[in-house]
Amino acid sequence: MIELLNVKKVFNPGTVNENVAIKGISLKINQYDFITVIGSNGAGKSTMLNLISGSYIPDVGSIFINDKDVSKYPNYQRASYIGQVFQDPLSGTAGSLTIEENLAIALKRGKKRGLGLGVKGADREFFREKLSQLGLGLENRLKDRVGLLSGGQRQAVTLLMATMVKPEILLLDEHTAALDPKTAAKIIELTEYFVNEYRLTVLMVTHNMRQALSLGNRTIMMHEGEIILDISSPERDQLEVKDLLEMFARVRGEDIVDDKLLLA
């Protein structure tokens, strides 16, 4: 469904701050794959997701989605079939707008917009139905500004917005990292619900090694802009965190030194 062919991305090329974030990676992603993406800081995980979403355009190489070359398409041209949730709960919503206004924007993603009412009566019933799936009581707070919500509530709304138009692809960039453990568990529960309900193809960046092995059907590890491990079920199902660390050490000839990975 998604294919990256020799994709390379360099920031600040030709300067003292040049950073080769992605070093010519190739990757095939099947429809309905749920891939967890792990790696040390600066490995290129978020950059790879942003290349797939169109937030970044590759300097070299090609990106295909459903056999169509979308390498030069900016993110708004991919918005109808790609949903994305970021680490910062504030990034996916407009705090000064109400819950229903945020949902109305998401409902129009990838579609033409006119000068009519932003929120219609029929939309409100649809929004209440969708919000009730979150189990947070937000279906009764349509007129509340999103800025009044807690981080977890806001991230739940962002997840709902990202999946509302049933995209084919969902990109999750450490979307629970800024939340407390209890709230993070709730967001993961909702993530699994939406993924299964809409049969989405998913890439999820995480620093939590246990989470990386327990979710989805495939795990890839990145290091210094390269994919160094790619493990699928059923082989992956037999692994523990220590096995993953040992595999990293064998492939790179060095131990993981990222404390966030070691402690997860």
C-alpha positions as CSV (number, residue, x, y, z in Angstrom):
1,M,0.0,0.0,0.0
2,I,2.9,2.3,0.8
3,E,6.3,2.1,-0.7
4,L,9.4,4.2,-0.1
5,L,12.2,3.8,-2.7
6,N,15.6,5.1,-1.8
7,V,14.2,8.1,0.0
8,K,16.6,10.6,1.3
9,K,16.0,13.8,3.3
10,V,18.7,16.4,4.2
11,F,18.1,19.5,6.3
12,N,20.2,22.7,5.9
13,P,22.2,21.1,3.0
14,G,25.6,22.7,2.3
15,T,25.8,24.5,5.6
16,V,27.6,23.8,8.9
17,N,24.2,22.6,10.2
18,E,23.7,20.0,7.5
19,N,21.7,17.0,8.8
20,V,21.2,13.9,6.8
21,A,18.0,12.8,8.5
22,I,17.0,10.0,6.2
23,K,19.8,8.1,4.3
24,G,18.2,6.5,1.3
25,I,15.7,4.1,3.0
26,S,13.4,1.7,1.1
27,L,10.3,0.2,2.8
28,K,7.2,-1.6,1.7
29,I,4.1,-1.4,3.9
30,N,1.2,-3.7,3.3
31,Q,-2.5,-2.7,3.6
32,Y,-3.7,-3.1,7.2
33,D,-0.1,-3.3,8.6
34,F,0.2,-1.9,12.1
35,I,3.9,-1.0,12.3
36,T,5.5,0.3,15.5
37,V,8.6,2.4,14.9
38,I,11.3,2.6,17.5
39,G,14.9,4.0,17.6
40,S,17.1,6.4,19.5
41,N,16.6,10.1,19.4
42,G,17.5,11.6,16.0
43,A,17.1,8.3,14.3
44,G,14.7,9.8,11.7
45,K,11.4,8.3,12.9
46,S,9.4,11.5,12.8
47,T,11.0,12.6,9.6
48,M,9.9,9.3,7.9
49,L,6.3,9.9,9.0
50,N,6.4,13.5,7.8
51,L,7.7,12.3,4.4
52,I,4.8,9.9,4.1
53,S,2.3,12.6,5.2
54,G,3.7,15.2,2.8
55,S,4.8,17.6,5.5
56,Y,8.3,17.0,4.0
57,I,9.2,16.4,0.4
58,P,12.0,13.9,-0.2
59,D,15.2,15.3,-1.8
60,V,15.9,12.0,-3.5
61,G,13.8,8.9,-4.1
62,S,10.1,8.2,-4.5
63,I,7.0,7.6,-2.3
64,F,4.1,5.5,-3.6
65,I,0.7,5.2,-2.0
66,N,-1.6,2.7,-3.7
67,D,0.8,2.5,-6.6
68,K,0.6,6.3,-7.2
69,D,3.7,8.4,-7.0
70,V,2.9,11.1,-4.4
71,S,6.5,12.1,-3.8
72,K,5.9,15.8,-4.7
73,Y,2.4,16.1,-3.2
74,P,2.2,18.4,-0.2
75,N,0.3,17.3,2.9
76,Y,-3.0,18.9,1.9
77,Q,-3.1,16.8,-1.2
78,R,-2.8,13.7,0.9
79,A,-5.1,14.8,3.7
80,S,-8.2,12.9,2.4
81,Y,-6.5,9.5,3.0
82,I,-3.9,10.2,5.7
83,G,-4.7,11.1,9.4
84,Q,-1.9,12.1,11.7
85,V,-1.6,12.6,15.5
86,F,1.4,14.3,17.1
87,Q,3.2,14.0,20.4
88,D,2.0,17.4,21.7
89,P,-1.8,17.3,22.5
90,L,-2.0,21.0,21.5
91,S,-0.8,20.4,18.0
92,G,-3.8,18.6,16.5
93,T,-6.6,21.0,17.6
94,A,-7.4,24.7,17.6
95,G,-7.7,25.7,21.3
96,S,-9.7,28.9,20.6
97,L,-12.4,27.0,18.7
98,T,-15.1,24.9,20.2
99,I,-15.1,21.1,20.1
100,E,-17.8,21.1,17.4
101,E,-15.9,23.6,15.3
102,N,-12.7,21.5,15.5
103,L,-14.7,18.4,14.4
104,A,-16.3,20.4,11.6
105,I,-12.9,21.3,10.2
106,A,-11.8,17.6,10.4
107,L,-15.0,16.5,8.7
108,K,-14.1,18.7,5.7
109,R,-10.5,17.5,5.4
110,G,-9.6,16.9,1.8
111,K,-12.9,18.4,0.6
112,K,-13.8,21.7,-1.0
113,R,-15.0,24.4,1.4
114,G,-17.7,26.9,0.7
115,L,-19.2,29.9,2.5
116,G,-22.0,28.1,4.2
117,L,-22.4,27.4,7.9
118,G,-19.4,25.7,9.5
119,V,-21.5,23.5,11.8
120,K,-25.0,22.3,10.8
121,G,-27.6,20.6,12.9
122,A,-27.1,17.2,11.3
123,D,-23.4,17.5,12.0
124,R,-24.0,18.0,15.7
125,E,-25.8,14.7,16.0
126,F,-23.0,13.0,14.1
127,F,-20.4,14.7,16.4
128,R,-22.2,13.6,19.5
129,E,-22.3,10.0,18.3
130,K,-18.6,10.0,17.5
131,L,-17.6,11.7,20.8
132,S,-19.6,9.2,22.8
133,Q,-17.2,6.5,21.5
134,L,-14.5,8.2,23.5
135,G,-16.2,7.5,26.8
136,L,-15.2,10.9,28.2
137,G,-18.5,12.7,28.3
138,L,-17.4,15.2,25.7
139,E,-20.6,14.6,23.6
140,N,-22.3,16.9,26.1
141,R,-19.7,19.7,25.7
142,L,-19.9,20.5,22.0
143,K,-19.8,24.3,22.7
144,D,-16.8,24.2,25.0
145,R,-13.6,25.6,23.7
146,V,-11.0,22.9,23.1
147,G,-8.5,25.0,25.1
148,L,-10.5,24.1,28.3
149,L,-9.9,20.4,27.9
150,S,-7.2,18.4,29.6
151,G,-4.2,17.1,27.6
152,G,-5.7,13.6,27.5
153,Q,-9.1,14.8,26.4
154,R,-7.6,17.0,23.8
155,Q,-5.5,14.1,22.4
156,A,-8.6,11.9,22.3
157,V,-10.4,14.6,20.3
158,T,-7.3,14.8,18.0
159,L,-7.4,11.1,17.5
160,L,-11.1,11.2,16.7
161,M,-10.5,14.1,14.2
162,A,-7.7,12.1,12.5
163,T,-9.9,9.1,11.9
164,M,-13.3,10.8,11.4
165,V,-13.3,10.7,7.6
166,K,-11.9,7.1,7.7
167,P,-8.5,7.6,6.2
168,E,-6.6,4.7,4.7
169,I,-3.4,5.6,6.7
170,L,-3.0,6.7,10.3
171,L,0.4,8.2,11.4
172,L,1.0,8.4,15.2
173,D,4.1,10.2,16.3
174,E,4.6,9.3,20.0
175,H,1.0,10.4,20.6
176,T,1.0,9.2,24.2
177,A,4.4,10.4,25.3
178,A,3.2,13.7,26.9
179,L,0.4,12.0,28.9
180,D,0.4,10.4,32.3
181,P,0.3,6.5,32.3
182,K,-3.4,6.2,33.0
183,T,-4.4,8.7,30.3
184,A,-1.8,7.2,27.9
185,A,-3.4,3.7,28.4
186,K,-6.8,5.2,27.5
187,I,-5.5,6.8,24.3
188,I,-3.9,3.5,23.3
189,E,-7.2,1.7,24.0
190,L,-9.0,4.3,21.7
191,T,-6.2,3.9,19.1
192,E,-6.8,0.1,18.9
193,Y,-10.5,0.7,18.7
194,F,-10.3,3.1,15.7
195,V,-7.7,1.0,14.0
196,N,-9.8,-2.1,14.2
197,E,-13.1,-0.3,13.5
198,Y,-11.9,1.4,10.3
199,R,-9.3,-1.2,9.3
200,L,-6.5,1.3,9.0
201,T,-2.9,1.0,8.0
202,V,-0.8,2.4,10.8
203,L,2.7,3.6,11.6
204,M,3.2,4.4,15.2
205,V,6.4,5.9,16.6
206,T,7.0,5.0,20.2
207,H,9.8,5.1,22.8
208,N,8.1,2.4,24.8
209,M,9.7,-0.9,23.9
210,R,7.0,-3.1,25.5
211,Q,4.4,-1.2,23.7
212,A,6.3,-1.6,20.4
213,L,6.1,-5.4,20.8
214,S,2.6,-5.7,22.1
215,L,0.8,-3.5,19.5
216,G,0.4,-4.2,15.8
217,N,1.9,-6.9,13.7
218,R,5.3,-5.5,12.8
219,T,8.2,-3.5,14.4
220,I,10.9,-1.6,12.6
221,M,13.9,0.0,14.3
222,M,15.7,3.1,13.0
223,H,19.2,4.4,13.7
224,E,20.9,7.4,12.2
225,G,18.5,7.7,9.3
226,E,18.4,4.0,8.4
227,I,16.1,1.1,9.0
228,I,18.3,-1.5,10.8
229,L,15.6,-4.0,11.9
230,D,12.3,-5.1,10.5
231,I,10.5,-7.8,12.4
232,S,7.0,-9.2,11.7
233,S,4.7,-11.6,13.4
234,P,4.9,-14.5,14.2
235,E,8.7,-14.0,14.8
236,R,8.0,-10.8,16.6
237,D,5.5,-12.4,19.0
238,Q,8.2,-14.5,20.6
239,L,10.4,-11.5,21.4
240,E,10.9,-9.6,24.7
241,V,12.5,-6.2,25.2
242,K,15.9,-7.7,26.0
243,D,15.8,-9.6,22.7
244,L,15.1,-6.4,20.8
245,L,18.1,-4.7,22.6
246,E,20.3,-7.6,21.8
247,M,19.3,-7.5,18.1
248,F,20.1,-3.8,17.9
249,A,23.5,-4.5,19.4
250,R,24.2,-7.3,16.9
251,V,23.2,-5.2,13.9
252,R,25.0,-2.0,14.9
253,G,27.9,-3.5,16.9
254,E,27.0,-1.2,19.7
255,D,24.6,-0.9,22.7
256,I,21.6,1.4,22.9
257,V,22.5,4.5,24.9
258,D,19.2,6.2,24.7
259,D,17.9,6.2,28.3
260,K,14.3,6.6,27.2
261,L,14.5,3.3,25.3
262,L,16.3,1.5,28.1
263,L,13.8,2.5,30.8
264,A,10.6,2.0,28.8
